[in-house]
């Protein structure tokens, strides 16, 4: 079974499935295509030219999002940890992603989200740098005109450069294991 109770992350996976089903049930059917430019077609909840400030459960704790058209936008994220642990004294992550709207809906946005990230971990044994590429699908459900809950799942490939004498390596897999990363965004009013 895909969401096994004994696997870590099974509750977020069920929440993601419930959110997707809820989004499908409350979204009106898509409008038929009209003879207009592709960017003029409805593409989900309209947050164009509004800055979105958010947070997620992934490595990028604080995010900033902007859609310059109904179809295209970007997201930038920052993550950090300075409290230390047995293995890592500090960690910083910078992330950027392109957002491409895939499906229309009244209270729902659905994006293809290719992204890049850079992470640096510092420990007693030296610094480890990671450069990664990712591809994800992101679902955003609006509880109000300005506040949304979202979830995403995708694939990543990382080039990891550990301190000497260890050699560089490449790793790949699913973001957040078998399930999703969840978060929220609050969209500021559109400038007049």
N, C-alpha and C positions, 0 to 999 in steps of 0.2 A: 504494500500500500504506500502511496506517495507521501502522505502526511501521517507517519507512524507516531503514536503517542510517546514512544521511547526515544525518538530522535530529538535533538535540540532544535528549537525553532518551530515545533509543530503548531503551537498556538498562533504565532504570527502568520503562518501559512493559511490556517483556517480563517483568520481575520481578513486576509487578503482575498480569499475566495468569497467570503461573505460580502466584502466591500464591492467586489466586481459584480456579484449578483444583484446587490442593492442598486448599484449604478445602472445596470441594464434595466432593472424593473422600473426605476423612477425616471429614466431618460425617455423623452418622447422619440418617436421614430424619426430618422433623419429626413430632412426636407429633400424633395427631388432636385436633381441637378438642374440648374438654369443656365441659360446662354450668357454667362458672365466670365470674367477673368477668374482663374482658380483661387486667387487670394481673396476674392469678394464672396466666395461661398462661406456659409457658416462653418466654423471650426471649433465648436465647443463653447464653453463659457467665455465671454469676451473680457479678457484682461489685457488687451493690447494697450501699449504705452502706459502701463502701470507697473511700478516696481513691487516685486514680491519679496518679503523678508521671511525666511523660514528656518526650520531646523529639522534634522533627520536623525535616525538611529544609526546611520552608517558612520563612516570615519569623518565625513565633513559635517561637523556639528552645526555650523552657521552657513546659510546659503542666501544668495541674492539672485533673483530671477527677473528677466525682462523679455517681453514679447513685442517686437517692433511691428509685427503684422499678425493677422489671425492665424497664420501658418508657421511663422518662423520666430525663434527666440534663442536666448542663451541662459545659462545658469553658471554661477561661480560659487565655489564653496571653500571653506577654511575649517580645518580641524586641528586640534592641539591637545596635548596631555603633558603636564609638567610635574605631576605628583610622583612619578617614578614607580617602578615595580622591581621585582627581583631581576628582570632581564633588561628593562628599558628605563632610562632616566627621563627622557623627553621624546616627544614625537610631534611633528608638524606635517600637515597635509594641505596641499593646494589642489583644487579640482576645477575643471571647466568642462562644460557640455553644451552641445548644440541641441536645440529642441525643435522637432519637426512634428506638427500636429497631424494625426492620422485619421481621426474620426470625429464627426460632429455630435453634439449633444447639448442639451440646455444647461445642465448643472455638472457636466463632466468634460474634462480634457483628457485626451489620450495621446501620448507623445512617443515617438522614436527618439532615443537619447544617446547618441554617440558621444563619448567623452574621453578626456585625458586627465591624468593625475600625476602628481609628484609628491613623494613622501620621504621624510628623512627621520630616522630614529637614531638617537644618540645613547650610547651605553658605555660602561667602563671599558669594554673591549674595542670600542671605536664606533664609527657611524655607518649605518646601512642606508643606502639610497635606493629608491624604487621609482621607476617611471612606468606608467601603465596606460593601457588603452581599454576602453570598455564599450559595450553596446547593450542598451537596456530598453525595455518598454516600461513606460510610466503612466499610471492611472491617477487622475486627480479628481476628487469629488468635492463639490462646493456645498458647505453647510449653510453659507450665506453668500451675499454678493462679493465679500472680501476675504473670507476664510475658507481654506480648503484642507482636506486630509488627502494624503497621497501614499502610494505604494509603488515600488518598482522592483523588477527582477531582470537580471541580465547576465552576460558573460564578461569576463575580463582576461587580459593577458598582461603580465607584469615582467619587467626586466629588473632583476634585483642585483645590486652591487654591494655585497657585504665587506666588512673590513678584512684585510689580509690576515692569514694566509688562505682564507676561504675563496673559492672561485665564484665568478658571476653565474647566475642561473636565470632561467625563465620559468615562470609558473603561470598556470591558467586555470580557470574554473568558473563556477557560478558565484555571482555576488551574493553574499549572505547565505551561503549554503544552498539548500534546495528551495528556499522560500523567497522572502522579499525584504526590502528595506522600507520602513514606513516613516512618514514625517508630516509636516504641515507647512503651509504658507499663509501669510497675511498680506494682502495686496493693498498698497497705499492708493489714495484717490488719484485719478487721472489729472495731470496738470491742465489748467484752463488755458 
